[in-house]
Amino acid sequence: MNRNKPARIPSVAAVASIGLLVACAPSERRGGASEPEMPAPIEERSLVGPAMVIDGDTVAIEGRRIRLLGIDAPEARQTCGGSAEPWPCGRRAARALAARVARQPVACRWREQDRWGRPLAACRVGRTDLSAWMVENGWALAFRRYSTAYVDAEAKAQAARRGVWRGTFVAPWDHRAAAHPA
């Protein structure tokens, strides 16, 4: 390197052009390796039919249990209101979902499963997103650990004091943790 001449730094365009040439070159020019395979697309699955409500965030269609995506409802035996005025919020959440479904066909679509093998699904009755409906009416919480899709709906339910928001309650995830400490 000559100390009297400044080093030439290639322009961004020149570097990008070289990268593009390398990326577009046939695989034989790069040592004969074949092109890397693209990952297989995640298969989306769906199920439509009459649903049986298991609890406030789980339905069964054709005997398959499906967890509503992005929400967590009180457990079936969970009570709310504290020791002063306990009420069966878990059963009421399940009843609210059953009333909304009202023997109409439920359409669920999913790409993933929870750790128990249940599909985590976006489910609808007609045009109604069941997860959104449950959160908007205060019968479920936005399950922020997995999704923030229903956070605004939860804030509206809380402000309107709907469902569990009308009094005191323990978040379903905290209720489960207290019932089954690790």
OpenMM code with the backbone's topology and positions (N, CA, C; nanometers):
from openmm import Vec3, app, unit

residues = "MET ASN ARG ASN LYS PRO ALA ARG ILE PRO SER VAL ALA ALA VAL ALA SER ILE GLY LEU LEU VAL ALA CYS ALA PRO SER GLU ARG ARG GLY GLY ALA SER GLU PRO GLU MET PRO ALA PRO ILE GLU GLU ARG SER LEU VAL GLY PRO ALA MET VAL ILE ASP GLY ASP THR VAL ALA ILE GLU GLY ARG ARG ILE ARG LEU LEU GLY ILE ASP ALA PRO GLU ALA ARG GLN THR CYS GLY GLY SER ALA GLU PRO TRP PRO CYS GLY ARG ARG ALA ALA ARG ALA LEU ALA ALA ARG VAL ALA ARG GLN PRO VAL ALA CYS ARG TRP ARG GLU GLN ASP ARG TRP GLY ARG PRO LEU ALA ALA CYS ARG VAL GLY ARG THR ASP LEU SER ALA TRP MET VAL GLU ASN GLY TRP ALA LEU ALA PHE ARG ARG TYR SER THR ALA TYR VAL ASP ALA GLU ALA LYS ALA GLN ALA ALA ARG ARG GLY VAL TRP ARG GLY THR PHE VAL ALA PRO TRP ASP HIS ARG ALA ALA ALA HIS PRO ALA".split()
positions = [
    Vec3(0.0845, -0.1167, 0.0000),
    Vec3(0.0000, 0.0000, 0.0000),
    Vec3(0.0893, 0.1234, 0.0000),
    Vec3(0.0570, 0.2157, -0.0833),
    Vec3(0.1338, 0.3384, -0.0951),
    Vec3(0.0843, 0.4359, 0.0099),
    Vec3(0.1757, 0.4865, 0.0919),
    Vec3(0.1358, 0.5760, 0.2008),
    Vec3(0.0935, 0.7131, 0.1509),
    Vec3(0.1306, 0.7503, 0.0333),
    Vec3(0.0965, 0.8828, -0.0185),
    Vec3(-0.0423, 0.8875, -0.0814),
    Vec3(-0.0976, 0.7728, -0.1196),
    Vec3(-0.2300, 0.7699, -0.1822),
    Vec3(-0.3317, 0.7199, -0.0794),
    Vec3(-0.4462, 0.7885, -0.0711),
    Vec3(-0.5489, 0.7407, 0.0216),
    Vec3(-0.6056, 0.6076, -0.0281),
    Vec3(-0.6441, 0.5229, 0.0660),
    Vec3(-0.7040, 0.3941, 0.0309),
    Vec3(-0.8383, 0.4184, -0.0351),
    Vec3(-0.8674, 0.3387, -0.1372),
    Vec3(-0.9970, 0.3509, -0.2048),
    Vec3(-1.0973, 0.2618, -0.1335),
    Vec3(-1.2048, 0.3229, -0.0937),
    Vec3(-1.3122, 0.2485, -0.0278),
    Vec3(-1.4220, 0.2283, -0.1304),
    Vec3(-1.4620, 0.1022, -0.1541),
    Vec3(-1.5652, 0.0793, -0.2548),
    Vec3(-1.6968, 0.1449, -0.2116),
    Vec3(-1.7693, 0.1913, -0.3104),
    Vec3(-1.8988, 0.2544, -0.2809),
    Vec3(-1.9990, 0.1487, -0.2363),
    Vec3(-2.1039, 0.1939, -0.1711),
    Vec3(-2.2110, 0.1033, -0.1272),
    Vec3(-2.2710, 0.0332, -0.2476),
    Vec3(-2.2886, 0.1073, -0.3580),
    Vec3(-2.3459, 0.0479, -0.4788),
    Vec3(-2.2570, -0.0636, -0.5321),
    Vec3(-2.1258, -0.0434, -0.5286),
    Vec3(-2.0341, -0.1458, -0.5783),
    Vec3(-2.0411, -0.2706, -0.4920),
    Vec3(-2.0447, -0.2534, -0.3618),
    Vec3(-2.0540, -0.3678, -0.2703),
    Vec3(-2.1855, -0.4410, -0.2916),
    Vec3(-2.2940, -0.3664, -0.3062),
    Vec3(-2.4250, -0.4278, -0.3275),
    Vec3(-2.4268, -0.5038, -0.4594),
    Vec3(-2.3662, -0.4485, -0.5636),
    Vec3(-2.3616, -0.5154, -0.6937),
    Vec3(-2.2873, -0.6473, -0.6847),
    Vec3(-2.1759, -0.6473, -0.6139),
    Vec3(-2.0983, -0.7710, -0.5975),
    Vec3(-2.1817, -0.8742, -0.5223),
    Vec3(-2.2477, -0.8311, -0.4159),
    Vec3(-2.3324, -0.9225, -0.3391),
    Vec3(-2.4444, -0.9791, -0.4235),
    Vec3(-2.5044, -0.8969, -0.5084),
    Vec3(-2.6123, -0.9420, -0.5945),
    Vec3(-2.5611, -1.0431, -0.6951),
    Vec3(-2.4410, -1.0171, -0.7526),
    Vec3(-2.3840, -1.1121, -0.8473),
    Vec3(-2.3581, -1.2472, -0.7816),
    Vec3(-2.3066, -1.2454, -0.6610),
    Vec3(-2.2790, -1.3698, -0.5905),
    Vec3(-2.4094, -1.4419, -0.5577),
    Vec3(-2.5082, -1.3675, -0.5108),
    Vec3(-2.6351, -1.4285, -0.4724),
    Vec3(-2.7078, -1.4877, -0.5911),
    Vec3(-2.6948, -1.4252, -0.7091),
    Vec3(-2.7667, -1.4707, -0.8277),
    Vec3(-2.6881, -1.5717, -0.9092),
    Vec3(-2.5641, -1.5934, -0.8743),
    Vec3(-2.4811, -1.6853, -0.9519),
    Vec3(-2.5336, -1.8264, -0.9374),
    Vec3(-2.5262, -1.9067, -1.0441),
    Vec3(-2.5689, -2.0461, -1.0335),
    Vec3(-2.4877, -2.1179, -0.9268),
    Vec3(-2.5490, -2.2191, -0.8658),
    Vec3(-2.4849, -2.2875, -0.7543),
    Vec3(-2.3551, -2.3551, -0.7949),
    Vec3(-2.3388, -2.3933, -0.9231),
    Vec3(-2.2157, -2.4563, -0.9661),
    Vec3(-2.0964, -2.3639, -0.9472),
    Vec3(-2.1173, -2.2328, -0.9564),
    Vec3(-2.0080, -2.1380, -0.9393),
    Vec3(-1.9655, -2.1275, -0.7933),
    Vec3(-2.0484, -2.1750, -0.7052),
    Vec3(-2.0169, -2.1649, -0.5631),
    Vec3(-1.9792, -2.3020, -0.5072),
    Vec3(-1.9002, -2.3739, -0.5781),
    Vec3(-1.8505, -2.5006, -0.5255),
    Vec3(-1.9400, -2.6185, -0.5550),
    Vec3(-2.0385, -2.6026, -0.6416),
    Vec3(-2.1223, -2.7146, -0.6802),
    Vec3(-2.2312, -2.7486, -0.5814),
    Vec3(-2.2462, -2.6751, -0.4755),
    Vec3(-2.3513, -2.7060, -0.3781),
    Vec3(-2.4872, -2.6725, -0.4373),
    Vec3(-2.5845, -2.7514, -0.4043),
    Vec3(-2.7195, -2.7240, -0.4540),
    Vec3(-2.7798, -2.6085, -0.3753),
    Vec3(-2.8841, -2.5484, -0.4306),
    Vec3(-2.9514, -2.4371, -0.3647),
    Vec3(-3.0093, -2.4839, -0.2320),
    Vec3(-3.0040, -2.4002, -0.1283),
    Vec3(-3.0642, -2.4402, -0.0021),
    Vec3(-3.2153, -2.4498, -0.0182),
    Vec3(-3.2741, -2.5445, 0.0488),
    Vec3(-3.4188, -2.5612, 0.0415),
    Vec3(-3.4867, -2.4555, 0.1265),
    Vec3(-3.5956, -2.4060, 0.0765),
    Vec3(-3.6769, -2.3116, 0.1527),
    Vec3(-3.7526, -2.3921, 0.2572),
    Vec3(-3.7720, -2.3357, 0.3760),
    Vec3(-3.8482, -2.4102, 0.4756),
    Vec3(-3.9908, -2.4314, 0.4263),
    Vec3(-4.0448, -2.5440, 0.4599),
    Vec3(-4.1819, -2.5748, 0.4191),
    Vec3(-4.2771, -2.4759, 0.4856),
    Vec3(-4.3771, -2.4292, 0.4123),
    Vec3(-4.4720, -2.3370, 0.4742),
    Vec3(-4.5473, -2.4074, 0.5868),
    Vec3(-4.5837, -2.3300, 0.6883),
    Vec3(-4.6592, -2.3865, 0.7993),
    Vec3(-4.7993, -2.4157, 0.7484),
    Vec3(-4.8402, -2.5367, 0.7652),
    Vec3(-4.9713, -2.5769, 0.7155),
    Vec3(-5.0805, -2.5209, 0.8052),
    Vec3(-5.1729, -2.4513, 0.7439),
    Vec3(-5.2855, -2.3997, 0.8195),
    Vec3(-5.3951, -2.5053, 0.8154),
    Vec3(-5.4553, -2.5268, 0.9284),
    Vec3(-5.5624, -2.6254, 0.9381),
    Vec3(-5.6886, -2.5565, 0.9842),
    Vec3(-5.7997, -2.6190, 0.9552),
    Vec3(-5.9262, -2.5607, 0.9988),
    Vec3(-6.0255, -2.6714, 1.0298),
    Vec3(-6.1242, -2.6332, 1.1055),
    Vec3(-6.2306, -2.7253, 1.1435),
    Vec3(-6.3557, -2.6415, 1.1625),
    Vec3(-6.4660, -2.6876, 1.1078),
    Vec3(-6.5926, -2.6164, 1.1182),
    Vec3(-6.6991, -2.7153, 1.1632),
    Vec3(-6.7821, -2.6715, 1.2557),
    Vec3(-6.8922, -2.7573, 1.2975),
    Vec3(-6.9534, -2.7096, 1.4270),
    Vec3(-7.0512, -2.7854, 1.4739),
    Vec3(-7.1092, -2.7514, 1.6032),
    Vec3(-7.0031, -2.7687, 1.7119),
    Vec3(-7.0029, -2.6774, 1.8071),
    Vec3(-6.9003, -2.6807, 1.9114),
    Vec3(-6.9626, -2.7006, 2.0481),
    Vec3(-6.8931, -2.7772, 2.1283),
    Vec3(-6.9294, -2.7913, 2.2687),
    Vec3(-6.8313, -2.7046, 2.3470),
    Vec3(-6.8832, -2.6191, 2.4338),
    Vec3(-6.7971, -2.5329, 2.5142),
    Vec3(-6.7453, -2.6127, 2.6332),
    Vec3(-6.6144, -2.6165, 2.6465),
    Vec3(-6.5500, -2.6864, 2.7578),
    Vec3(-6.5326, -2.5895, 2.8744),
    Vec3(-6.4798, -2.4717, 2.8462),
    Vec3(-6.4662, -2.3650, 2.9453),
    Vec3(-6.4592, -2.2329, 2.8691),
    Vec3(-6.4232, -2.1255, 2.9347),
    Vec3(-6.4277, -1.9940, 2.8731),
    Vec3(-6.3278, -1.9687, 2.7622),
    Vec3(-6.2322, -2.0583, 2.7424),
    Vec3(-6.1373, -2.0403, 2.6321),
    Vec3(-6.1091, -2.1694, 2.5562),
    Vec3(-6.1970, -2.2678, 2.5712),
    Vec3(-6.1786, -2.3957, 2.5028),
    Vec3(-6.3123, -2.4477, 2.4511),
    Vec3(-6.3115, -2.4895, 2.3251),
    Vec3(-6.4287, -2.5538, 2.2658),
    Vec3(-6.3849, -2.6887, 2.2104),
    Vec3(-6.4818, -2.7733, 2.1816),
    Vec3(-6.4540, -2.9008, 2.1164),
    Vec3(-6.5409, -2.9093, 1.9913),
    Vec3(-6.4768, -2.9417, 1.8803),
    Vec3(-6.5466, -2.9638, 1.7543),
    Vec3(-6.5079, -3.1030, 1.7072),
    Vec3(-6.6090, -3.1854, 1.6794),
    Vec3(-6.5857, -3.3243, 1.6381),
    Vec3(-6.4942, -3.3964, 1.7360),
    Vec3(-6.5108, -3.3671, 1.8637),
    Vec3(-6.4333, -3.4323, 1.9686),
    Vec3(-6.2928, -3.3771, 1.9885),
    Vec3(-6.2520, -3.2808, 1.9095),
    Vec3(-6.1177, -3.2235, 1.9217),
    Vec3(-6.1236, -3.0945, 2.0021),
    Vec3(-6.0486, -3.0905, 2.1120),
    Vec3(-6.0427, -2.9695, 2.1948),
    Vec3(-5.9571, -2.8639, 2.1270),
    Vec3(-6.0093, -2.7406, 2.1259),
    Vec3(-5.9434, -2.6290, 2.0592),
    Vec3(-5.9370, -2.5127, 2.1564),
    Vec3(-5.8183, -2.4593, 2.1737),
    Vec3(-5.7967, -2.3460, 2.2639),
    Vec3(-5.8083, -2.2162, 2.1846),
    Vec3(-5.8895, -2.1217, 2.2332),
    Vec3(-5.9046, -1.9927, 2.1666),
    Vec3(-5.7743, -1.9146, 2.1769),
    Vec3(-5.7282, -1.8664, 2.0648),
    Vec3(-5.5994, -1.7999, 2.0537),
    Vec3(-5.5997, -1.6622, 2.1191),
    Vec3(-5.4946, -1.6329, 2.1967),
    Vec3(-5.4703, -1.4981, 2.2481),
    Vec3(-5.5454, -1.4578, 2.3717),
    Vec3(-5.6197, -1.5507, 2.4321),
    Vec3(-5.6962, -1.5152, 2.5525),
    Vec3(-5.6758, -1.6191, 2.6610),
    Vec3(-5.7106, -1.5799, 2.7831),
    Vec3(-5.7105, -1.6716, 2.8960),
    Vec3(-5.8321, -1.6370, 2.9802),
    Vec3(-5.9206, -1.7323, 2.9958),
    Vec3(-6.0435, -1.7128, 3.0731),
    Vec3(-6.0274, -1.7762, 3.2107),
    Vec3(-6.1077, -1.7335, 3.3076),
    Vec3(-6.1013, -1.7972, 3.4386),
    Vec3(-6.1205, -1.9486, 3.4264),
    Vec3(-6.0516, -2.0218, 3.5104),
    Vec3(-6.0633, -2.1669, 3.5120),
    Vec3(-6.2060, -2.2073, 3.5484),
    Vec3(-6.2488, -2.3237, 3.5035),
    Vec3(-6.3871, -2.3681, 3.5223),
    Vec3(-6.4334, -2.3599, 3.6675),
    Vec3(-6.3461, -2.3928, 3.7614),
    Vec3(-6.3843, -2.3909, 3.9037),
    Vec3(-6.3359, -2.2661, 3.9763),
    Vec3(-6.2860, -2.1696, 3.9019),
    Vec3(-6.2332, -2.0476, 3.9638),
    Vec3(-6.3467, -1.9569, 4.0088),
    Vec3(-6.3277, -1.8973, 4.1279),
    Vec3(-6.4230, -1.7973, 4.1759),
    Vec3(-6.3561, -1.6607, 4.1751),
    Vec3(-6.4381, -1.5590, 4.1666),
    Vec3(-6.3911, -1.4210, 4.1698),
    Vec3(-6.4621, -1.3493, 4.2838),
    Vec3(-6.4198, -1.2284, 4.3117),
    Vec3(-6.4843, -1.1505, 4.4169),
    Vec3(-6.4185, -1.1611, 4.5520),
    Vec3(-6.3188, -1.2437, 4.5642),
    Vec3(-6.2513, -1.2568, 4.6926),
    Vec3(-6.3351, -1.3318, 4.7938),
    Vec3(-6.2955, -1.3231, 4.9201),
    Vec3(-6.3657, -1.3971, 5.0249),
    Vec3(-6.4968, -1.3303, 5.0651),
    Vec3(-6.5121, -1.2015, 5.0374),
    Vec3(-6.6335, -1.1296, 5.0770),
    Vec3(-6.7561, -1.1769, 4.9996),
    Vec3(-6.7465, -1.1760, 4.8677),
    Vec3(-6.8599, -1.2159, 4.7851),
    Vec3(-6.8128, -1.3014, 4.6682),
    Vec3(-6.7747, -1.4257, 4.6933),
    Vec3(-6.7270, -1.5091, 4.5836),
    Vec3(-6.8405, -1.5437, 4.4863),
    Vec3(-6.8067, -1.5461, 4.3607),
    Vec3(-6.9028, -1.5881, 4.2581),
    Vec3(-6.8288, -1.6727, 4.1549),
    Vec3(-6.8970, -1.7653, 4.0899),
    Vec3(-6.8308, -1.8621, 4.0006),
    Vec3(-6.7969, -1.8032, 3.8632),
    Vec3(-6.6949, -1.7203, 3.8579),
    Vec3(-6.6611, -1.6516, 3.7323),
    Vec3(-6.6175, -1.7486, 3.6228),
    Vec3(-6.5543, -1.8586, 3.6577),
    Vec3(-6.5150, -1.9572, 3.5570),
    Vec3(-6.6355, -2.0198, 3.4891),
    Vec3(-6.7345, -2.0583, 3.5675),
    Vec3(-6.8570, -2.1150, 3.5096),
    Vec3(-6.9334, -2.0111, 3.4298),
    Vec3(-6.9343, -1.8872, 3.4776),
    Vec3(-7.0063, -1.7822, 3.4046),
    Vec3(-6.9377, -1.7479, 3.2731),
    Vec3(-6.8068, -1.7534, 3.2705),
    Vec3(-6.7350, -1.7305, 3.1444),
    Vec3(-6.7703, -1.8396, 3.0432),
    Vec3(-6.7740, -1.9636, 3.0892),
    Vec3(-6.8105, -2.0740, 3.0001),
    Vec3(-6.9548, -2.0589, 2.9514),
    Vec3(-7.0437, -2.0192, 3.0404),
    Vec3(-7.1849, -1.9987, 3.0002),
    Vec3(-7.1981, -1.8853, 2.8991),
    Vec3(-7.1210, -1.7785, 2.9177),
    Vec3(-7.1258, -1.6662, 2.8231),
    Vec3(-7.0810, -1.7125, 2.6843),
    Vec3(-6.9731, -1.7908, 2.6786),
    Vec3(-6.9265, -1.8415, 2.5501),
    Vec3(-7.0299, -1.9349, 2.4885),
    Vec3(-7.0893, -2.0211, 2.5694),
    Vec3(-7.1921, -2.1132, 2.5190),
    Vec3(-7.3128, -2.0362, 2.4652),
    Vec3(-7.3517, -1.9302, 2.5340),
    Vec3(-7.4650, -1.8491, 2.4875),
    Vec3(-7.4306, -1.7799, 2.3552),
    Vec3(-7.3058, -1.7346, 2.3398),
    Vec3(-7.2663, -1.6677, 2.2156),
    Vec3(-7.2617, -1.7659, 2.1001),
    Vec3(-7.2122, -1.8873, 2.1257),
    Vec3(-7.2060, -1.9897, 2.0216),
    Vec3(-7.3476, -2.0352, 1.9846),
    Vec3(-7.4320, -2.0564, 2.0842),
    Vec3(-7.5741, -2.0892, 2.0688),
    Vec3(-7.6044, -2.1860, 1.9539),
    Vec3(-7.5361, -2.2970, 1.9529),
    Vec3(-7.5582, -2.4043, 1.8559),
    Vec3(-7.5325, -2.3659, 1.7105),
    Vec3(-7.4636, -2.2572, 1.6906),
    Vec3(-7.4248, -2.2179, 1.5552),
    Vec3(-7.2935, -2.2862, 1.5194),
    Vec3(-7.2672, -2.3058, 1.3913),
    Vec3(-7.1379, -2.3647, 1.3553),
    Vec3(-7.0229, -2.2711, 1.3928),
    Vec3(-6.9176, -2.3298, 1.4442),
    Vec3(-6.7970, -2.2553, 1.4812),
    Vec3(-6.6888, -2.2934, 1.3811),
    Vec3(-6.6214, -2.1914, 1.3258),
    Vec3(-6.5119, -2.2135, 1.2310),
    Vec3(-6.3811, -2.1740, 1.2982),
    Vec3(-6.2888, -2.2688, 1.3064),
    Vec3(-6.1590, -2.2433, 1.3705),
    Vec3(-6.0467, -2.2687, 1.2714),
    Vec3(-5.9458, -2.1798, 1.2756),
    Vec3(-5.8259, -2.1932, 1.1912),
    Vec3(-5.7034, -2.1798, 1.2792),
    Vec3(-5.6030, -2.2667, 1.2555),
    Vec3(-5.4826, -2.2620, 1.3374),
    Vec3(-5.3608, -2.3083, 1.2600),
    Vec3(-5.2449, -2.2705, 1.3154),
    Vec3(-5.1146, -2.3126, 1.2624),
    Vec3(-5.0277, -2.3760, 1.3692),
    Vec3(-5.0657, -2.3607, 1.4950),
    Vec3(-4.9813, -2.4135, 1.6023),
    Vec3(-5.0662, -2.4772, 1.7105),
    Vec3(-4.9983, -2.5510, 1.7967),
    Vec3(-5.0651, -2.6180, 1.9072),
    Vec3(-5.0003, -2.5769, 2.0378),
    Vec3(-5.0764, -2.5922, 2.1467),
    Vec3(-5.0187, -2.5645, 2.2776),
    Vec3(-4.9422, -2.6878, 2.3254),
    Vec3(-4.8867, -2.6799, 2.4442),
    Vec3(-4.8030, -2.7907, 2.4917),
    Vec3(-4.8804, -2.9187, 2.5199),
    Vec3(-5.0128, -2.9109, 2.5219),
    Vec3(-5.0954, -3.0301, 2.5404),
    Vec3(-5.1498, -3.0820, 2.4081),
    Vec3(-5.1044, -3.0239, 2.2980),
    Vec3(-5.1466, -3.0712, 2.1668),
    Vec3(-5.2773, -3.0119, 2.1165),
    Vec3(-5.3346, -2.9181, 2.1919),
    Vec3(-5.4578, -2.8544, 2.1452),
    Vec3(-5.4237, -2.7463, 2.0439),
    Vec3(-5.5005, -2.7380, 1.9350),
    Vec3(-5.4787, -2.6265, 1.8422),
    Vec3(-5.5024, -2.4936, 1.9131),
    Vec3(-5.4183, -2.3942, 1.8844),
    Vec3(-5.4380, -2.2560, 1.9295),
    Vec3(-5.5008, -2.1853, 1.8113),
    Vec3(-5.6321, -2.1634, 1.8182),
    Vec3(-5.7063, -2.1257, 1.6992),
    Vec3(-5.7806, -1.9941, 1.7098),
    Vec3(-5.7912, -1.9297, 1.5941),
    Vec3(-5.8810, -1.8155, 1.5780),
    Vec3(-6.0145, -1.8769, 1.5394),
    Vec3(-6.1139, -1.8594, 1.6240),
    Vec3(-6.2448, -1.9213, 1.6009),
    Vec3(-6.3510, -1.8136, 1.5843),
    Vec3(-6.4448, -1.8430, 1.4969),
    Vec3(-6.5513, -1.7474, 1.4668),
    Vec3(-6.6867, -1.8158, 1.4658),
    Vec3(-6.7864, -1.7369, 1.4997),
    Vec3(-6.9256, -1.7722, 1.4755),
    Vec3(-6.9742, -1.6630, 1.3822),
    Vec3(-7.0014, -1.6996, 1.2577),
    Vec3(-7.0326, -1.5975, 1.1584),
    Vec3(-6.9121, -1.5071, 1.1428),
    Vec3(-6.9322, -1.3764, 1.1624),
    Vec3(-6.8214, -1.2809, 1.1527),
    Vec3(-6.7614, -1.2455, 1.2881),
    Vec3(-6.8121, -1.3039, 1.3943),
    Vec3(-6.7666, -1.2704, 1.5287),
    Vec3(-6.6450, -1.3526, 1.5690),
    Vec3(-6.5360, -1.2842, 1.5998),
    Vec3(-6.4150, -1.3462, 1.6536),
    Vec3(-6.4450, -1.3784, 1.7999),
    Vec3(-6.4485, -1.5070, 1.8337),
    Vec3(-6.4867, -1.5471, 1.9700),
    Vec3(-6.3883, -1.4983, 2.0754),
    Vec3(-6.2593, -1.4963, 2.0447),
    Vec3(-6.1614, -1.4458, 2.1417),
    Vec3(-6.1884, -1.2991, 2.1710),
    Vec3(-6.2067, -1.2200, 2.0669),
    Vec3(-6.2355, -1.0773, 2.0852),
    Vec3(-6.3641, -1.0584, 2.1646),
    Vec3(-6.4652, -1.1354, 2.1326),
    Vec3(-6.5940, -1.1232, 2.2005),
    Vec3(-6.5803, -1.1533, 2.3503),
    Vec3(-6.5065, -1.2581, 2.3829),
    Vec3(-6.4880, -1.2943, 2.5239),
    Vec3(-6.4152, -1.1840, 2.6002),
    Vec3(-6.3125, -1.1266, 2.5398),
    Vec3(-6.2359, -1.0207, 2.6064),
    Vec3(-6.3194, -0.8926, 2.6152),
    Vec3(-6.3859, -0.8554, 2.5073),
    Vec3(-6.4683, -0.7336, 2.5057),
    Vec3(-6.5778, -0.7362, 2.6118),
    Vec3(-6.6265, -0.8564, 2.6408),
    Vec3(-6.7336, -0.8700, 2.7388),
    Vec3(-6.6819, -0.9010, 2.8796),
    Vec3(-6.5513, -0.9004, 2.8960),
    Vec3(-6.4914, -0.9172, 3.0280),
    Vec3(-6.4862, -1.0587, 3.0795),
    Vec3(-6.5080, -1.1573, 2.9927),
    Vec3(-6.5065, -1.2969, 3.0374),
    Vec3(-6.3718, -1.3648, 3.0155),
    Vec3(-6.2786, -1.2939, 2.9560),
    Vec3(-6.1426, -1.3460, 2.9367),
    Vec3(-6.0472, -1.2274, 2.9345),
    Vec3(-5.9202, -1.2559, 2.9584),
    Vec3(-5.8162, -1.1533, 2.9545),
    Vec3(-5.7303, -1.1733, 2.8307),
    Vec3(-5.6723, -1.0654, 2.7829),
    Vec3(-5.5743, -1.0760, 2.6752),
    Vec3(-5.4545, -1.1523, 2.7317),
    Vec3(-5.4171, -1.2590, 2.6672),
    Vec3(-5.3066, -1.3429, 2.7149),
    Vec3(-5.1777, -1.2892, 2.6539),
    Vec3(-5.1272, -1.1800, 2.7126),
    Vec3(-5.0129, -1.1050, 2.6585),
    Vec3(-4.8879, -1.1891, 2.6401),
    Vec3(-4.8784, -1.2956, 2.7145),
    Vec3(-4.7620, -1.3841, 2.7013),
    Vec3(-4.7546, -1.4425, 2.5599),
    Vec3(-4.8703, -1.4560, 2.4957),
    Vec3(-4.8752, -1.5153, 2.3630),
    Vec3(-4.9243, -1.4219, 2.2539),
    Vec3(-4.9952, -1.3146, 2.2904),
    Vec3(-5.0493, -1.2241, 2.1893),
    Vec3(-5.0911, -1.0927, 2.2544),
    Vec3(-5.0781, -0.9858, 2.1790),
    Vec3(-5.1267, -0.8560, 2.2271),
    Vec3(-5.2480, -0.8104, 2.1455),
    Vec3(-5.3054, -0.9004, 2.0696),
    Vec3(-5.4166, -0.8661, 1.9803),
    Vec3(-5.5395, -0.8122, 2.0533),
    Vec3(-5.5595, -0.8509, 2.1775),
    Vec3(-5.6839, -0.8152, 2.2457),
    Vec3(-5.6635, -0.7189, 2.3630),
    Vec3(-5.5500, -0.6548, 2.3685),
    Vec3(-5.5194, -0.5631, 2.4784),
    Vec3(-5.6160, -0.4447, 2.4810),
    Vec3(-5.6452, -0.3871, 2.3654),
    Vec3(-5.7389, -0.2731, 2.3605),
    Vec3(-5.8793, -0.3156, 2.4028),
    Vec3(-5.9224, -0.4322, 2.3594),
    Vec3(-6.0549, -0.4826, 2.3976),
    Vec3(-6.0617, -0.5042, 2.5486),
    Vec3(-5.9517, -0.5521, 2.6071),
    Vec3(-5.9476, -0.5719, 2.7519),
    Vec3(-5.9599, -0.4385, 2.8259),
    Vec3(-5.8904, -0.3369, 2.7778),
    Vec3(-5.8971, -0.2052, 2.8418),
    Vec3(-6.0395, -0.1500, 2.8382),
    Vec3(-6.1100, -0.1720, 2.7292),
    Vec3(-6.2499, -0.1260, 2.7182),
    Vec3(-6.3404, -0.2021, 2.8148),
    Vec3(-6.3207, -0.3318, 2.8255),
    Vec3(-6.4009, -0.4116, 2.9187),
    Vec3(-6.3741, -0.3690, 3.0628),
    Vec3(-6.2472, -0.3428, 3.0929),
    Vec3(-6.2116, -0.2997, 3.2282),
    Vec3(-6.2750, -0.1635, 3.2585),
    Vec3(-6.2664, -0.0706, 3.1651),
    Vec3(-6.3245, 0.0631, 3.1867),
    Vec3(-6.4757, 0.0559, 3.2049),
    Vec3(-6.5405, -0.0365, 3.1335),
    Vec3(-6.6865, -0.0515, 3.1430),
    Vec3(-6.7280, -0.1447, 3.2571),
    Vec3(-6.6292, -0.2038, 3.3271),
    Vec3(-6.6538, -0.2964, 3.4388),
    Vec3(-6.7425, -0.4136, 3.3970),
    Vec3(-6.7079, -0.4738, 3.2835),
    Vec3(-6.7829, -0.5898, 3.2327),
    Vec3(-6.7207, -0.7193, 3.2839),
    Vec3(-6.8038, -0.8210, 3.3007),
    Vec3(-6.7567, -0.9546, 3.3366),
    Vec3(-6.6749, -0.9549, 3.4645),
    Vec3(-6.5561, -1.0119, 3.4592),
    Vec3(-6.4714, -1.0224, 3.5784),
    Vec3(-6.4262, -0.8866, 3.6287),
    Vec3(-6.4306, -0.7847, 3.5436),
    Vec3(-6.3840, -0.6516, 3.5813),
    Vec3(-6.4807, -0.5787, 3.6739),
    Vec3(-6.5948, -0.6380, 3.7023),
    Vec3(-6.6898, -0.5707, 3.7915),
    Vec3(-6.6476, -0.5778, 3.9374),
    Vec3(-6.5483, -0.6567, 3.9664),
    Vec3(-6.5000, -0.6692, 4.1046),
    Vec3(-6.3568, -0.7186, 4.1060),
    Vec3(-6.3212, -0.7860, 4.2135),
    Vec3(-6.1847, -0.8377, 4.2254),
    Vec3(-6.1759, -0.9788, 4.1680),
    Vec3(-6.0583, -1.0105, 4.1149),
    Vec3(-6.0346, -1.1450, 4.0625),
    Vec3(-5.8848, -1.1671, 4.0521),
    Vec3(-5.8491, -1.2907, 4.0370),
    Vec3(-5.7099, -1.3292, 4.0154),
    Vec3(-5.6994, -1.3684, 3.8691),
    Vec3(-5.5977, -1.3174, 3.8008),
    Vec3(-5.5781, -1.3528, 3.6596),
    Vec3(-5.5686, -1.5050, 3.6484),
    Vec3(-5.6264, -1.5625, 3.5452),
    Vec3(-5.6263, -1.7094, 3.5322),
    Vec3(-5.4880, -1.7721, 3.5426),
    Vec3(-5.3856, -1.7088, 3.4836),
    Vec3(-5.2504, -1.7656, 3.4889),
    Vec3(-5.1964, -1.7640, 3.6321),
    Vec3(-5.2322, -1.6619, 3.7107),
    Vec3(-5.1894, -1.6582, 3.8510),
    Vec3(-5.2686, -1.7590, 3.9343),
    Vec3(-5.3946, -1.7763, 3.9012),
    Vec3(-5.4778, -1.8752, 3.9710),
    Vec3(-5.4205, -2.0154, 3.9511),
    Vec3(-5.3834, -2.0473, 3.8270),
    Vec3(-5.3243, -2.1798, 3.7996),
    Vec3(-5.1911, -2.1960, 3.8719),
    Vec3(-5.1105, -2.0909, 3.8726),
    Vec3(-4.9789, -2.0989, 3.9384),
    Vec3(-4.9955, -2.1224, 4.0894),
    Vec3(-5.0956, -2.0600, 4.1496),
    Vec3(-5.1199, -2.0795, 4.2934),
    Vec3(-5.1739, -2.2194, 4.3219),
    Vec3(-5.2549, -2.2714, 4.2300),
    Vec3(-5.3121, -2.4054, 4.2491),
    Vec3(-5.2101, -2.5160, 4.2281),
    Vec3(-5.1101, -2.4890, 4.1420),
    Vec3(-5.0083, -2.5890, 4.1095),
    Vec3(-4.8698, -2.5260, 4.1171),
    Vec3(-4.8232, -2.4939, 4.2374),
    Vec3(-4.6899, -2.4313, 4.2469),
    Vec3(-4.5807, -2.5243, 4.1957),
    Vec3(-4.4813, -2.4646, 4.1327),
    Vec3(-4.3722, -2.5453, 4.0741),
    Vec3(-4.2717, -2.5866, 4.1775),
] * unit.nanometer
topology = app.Topology()
chain = topology.addChain("A")
for resn in residues:
    res = topology.addResidue(resn, chain)
    for name in ("N", "CA", "C"):
        topology.addAtom(name, app.Element.getBySymbol(name[0]), res)
